[in-house]
């Protein structure tokens, strides 16, 4: 099968189109013909070698950990899915990613794509949608009427986080460049702050929760907007426990846990029209297409999600 792989860590020039063997199918897995995959920061961070201590994979490595496609083969212990099903998933992190014509996925991580959602739209959901879902509901445990600050609202995770928080009945403030404010308002954001010209920590106060997707100074300043007993979660770096104690707040770092059942909940919301897919920036499944997609992701100035379209 055709895949875009890396054979050593480094820049985008290390992404190369190759013909490789299909991954072996285990009894609890399905083989998915990939119709679309999305690009996430973890892709280029692993390509650069930043994550090799955590994921010391053998080369060659196929990057990509979002998939939407069609089931073409099922393992003998698979019960809920069959050949021909339209599915999407955030597969386990292995060296057999989704920048390929085929990938394998554990049955427990799969969900069915609603009929009203395209493969490209579906590919934008798993990693970003599950990250938003778990940060808001499993970690922050937000409730109706609470005030939540979501950073980088125009990014993939932010796009889904704003909508999910609003569905829960929260008041949502978000940071984004001015040009994206109307887009975020259309998703339900109650207050948009231009991070280029405004200091959110001087505008907001007495918030219940903060969802940090930026890290660094933004993470540190976010603690100032919370009331005592408030909570902050970051998906970029562990918040300072010492700082959190000084402000009398709770802090947590969250790393996504792939879950097919939660993804199926998101699928239901998409089917009902209560959750909108992120805006898409599409690239072709070619060596240059994948390189360009990762360069855009690495720039940190994406709106919505970056998707690689097969075929």
N, C-alpha and C positions, 0 to 999 in steps of 0.2 A: 504494500500500500504506500501511497505518497504521504509524507509527513514533513514538517519543518522542524528541524532538530538543532541542538547545540552539541558540539563535541568537546568543548572546553568553555570555561567561564570567560566573559568579556562583553564587549559592546554588541550593537545590533548586527555588525558584520559577521558575528558568529552564528547567526540564524541561517541555516542552510536547508534547502529542499533536497530530500533524499528519498530513496525507495527502501523501506524497512519491512520487517516481518510484522504481521498482525499480532497484537498481544494475545497470549494464551487465555482462553476462557475457563474460569473456575466454575464449580458446580453452583455457586450462589450468585453468579454474575450473568449479565446479558451483554451481547456484543451490539454496539450502537453504530450505525452508519451516520457519521457526523454530517449534519446539514448546516450547522452554524456553531461557532465557539466565540466566547468573548474574551477580551484582554483585560487583565487586572494588574494592579501594581505588583502583586506577588510574582507575576510572570517575569518581569524584567529585573526584579530584585533577586530572584533565583538565578536568572541568566548572568547577572553581574557577579554572582558568587557571595552575595550578602547573607544568604541563608544556608550556606554549605555546612555549618556546624550543626544546624537543626535537621537538614535534609541532605545527607551525604550520598547522593545517588551516583550510580555508575553512569558513564557516558556510553552511547549518546542518550540525551534527555529530550523527550518531546514535552514542551511546555504547554500550558493551557489547562485550566481547571474549571471550566464552564462548558456544558455541552447541551445541544438540542439536536435531536435526530430521530431515526427510526430503528426499532429493534429488528436485528436481522438473524439473531441466534440467541437461544436461552440455555443456561446451564440446567442440569437435570434436577436440581433442587429448587429452581425458580417456580413460583406458583402464581404470582399476581400479574405477571406480564407475559406477553406472547409476541411472536413475530408479527411485525406490521404496526405495533403500537408507536404512537408519537410520544416521545419522552424527553424530559430534561433532567439535569442533575448537576450537582457539584461533586464530582468523583473524589475518591480518596487521593491524597497527594502521593503519587508514585512517579517514576520516571516515564510512564506511559500516559502522557497528557492528551489534550484534545485538539492540538494543531495537527490533525491527521484525518485520513479518510475514515478510520474506524477507531473506536476506543471501547474499553470494557468498563462496566459500572456495576457495583454491588447492588443487588435488588433493593436493599433497604434504603438506598440513597436516591432511588428513582421516584419521579412523579410524572403523571400524564399531562401533556400539554393541552390546554383547552382549545376547542375548535376555532375560537375567535382570535387566537394568538398565533402569529407566524413563528417559524423556526428562529428567525433573527431576533424577534422580540423575546422569545422564550430563552434564548441563550444569554440575554442580558440579566436574567432574574436570579439564578441560583446563588452565586457567591455574594452579590450585592444585597439581594433581597433577604437571604438568610442572615447575613451579618447584621442588617438593620433590625430584623425581627428579634434576633437573640439579644442584641445590645439593649433594645428598648424594653422588651418584655421579660426576658430571662434574667438580665442583670439589673437594669434600672427599675424594672417592675412599675412602669409608669401607669397612672390611673387617670380617669376622667377628671378634668378640671386642673390638672397639674400644668406647670409651666416648664417647657423643655427647650433647651438651646441645642440645635443641631448644626455642627460646623460643616462647611463646604457643601451646602445644600444642592448645588447644581451637579455635583459628581454622582456617580452611579449609586453609591451607598446612600448619600444624602437624598437623592430623588425618591428612593423607596422609604427611607426613614421618615421624611416629612409626611408622606401619605399615610403610613402606618400609625404614626403618632396622632394624626388628625382623626383617623378612624377610631382610635381609642378615646377621643374626646379631649385631647390635650391642647393647650395653647402653645403654638410653635413659633419660636424665633430661629432665624438661620442666618449664616454669613455666606456671602457670595458677592461677586463683582456686580456692579450696577446693571450691566447689560442683561443679567440673568434674573433680575428681580421679578419681572412680569411672568416669566416661566414658573418661578417658584410660588408666586401667588396663585397661579392657576392650579398648582398641586395642593394648595391649601395652607401655605405658610401665612401666619398672621403678621409677622414682622420680619423684614429683610434688612440686613445691615451690610453696607458696603465695606468689606474688610480693607479696601485700598485707601479709604478716606475717613473711616470712622473706627473708633475703639469700642468694641462691643462691651468691654468690661466697665466702661464709663457710662453706658446706656442702660444696661440690664442689671437687675438686682433681685434678690429674694426668689431665685429660681429653684425649682425642685430637682432638676436633673440636667446634666450636660452630656451630650454624645460627641466625643472628640474624634475626628477623622484626620487631624492635621499634625498634632504633636508639637513638641518644642515649646516656644513662648506662648503659642495659642493655648496649649494644654495647661500651662502654669497659670495664665491669666483667667482661664475659665473657672478656676476655683473661687475667684473673687465674686462671681455672680450668684453663687449658691447660698441659700440660707443654711444655718446650722442644721445638721442632720441630712442635708441634701447629698446627692450622689453623682459622681462623675465616672464615666467609662471611656477608655481610649482603646482604639483598635490599632494604634500606631506604636505606642510605647507604654510601659508601666508608669502610671502617675506616681509622683513623689508621695510616699506614705507620710513623710515628715511634714510636707506642706499641707497635706490633707488634714492631718491632726491639728495643725495650727488654725485652720479655718473651721474645724469641727465638722468635717464632712467625711463621707465614705468614698473610697476610690477603688477602681478595679480595672484590670487590663483583660481584654477578651480576644481570644483567637477562635475563629469560626469552627463550629462543630457541624459537619455535614449531616443533614437529617432529611430523609425523604418525606416523613410525615409532616414536618413544618413546611416543606416546599409544596406539598399538596394543599396545605391551607392557603398559601399564597396563590396557587393555581386557581382555587375556588374564588378568591377575591378578584383575580384577573377575569375569570369567566363571568362573574357578576357585574363587571365594569366598575367595581369599587376601588380597584387598584389599576393604575395606568402603567404600561411599560415605559421604561426610560426612553428619552430621545436617543436615536442611534447614529453613530458615525460608522459607516460600513467600509470594509476593506476586503479585497479579493484574497483567496487562499493561494497565494504565491509567495515566493521568497521575499520579494520586494514589498508585497502587500503586508505581510506579517511584520517586516522590519519597520515600515511606516506606521503601522498600528501601535507597535511598542514605543516608538519614538514619541508619538502623540501622548500615550499614557504617561511616559516618563516626564513629559513637559509639565504635568500637574495642572493643565488648563483645559481639561476635557469637560464637556457638557453632556450629561447623560452617560451612555455606555458606548464602548468601542467594540464592534462585532466583526468577526471574520466570517465571510460568507463563502461556503463551499460551492464548487461547481459553477 
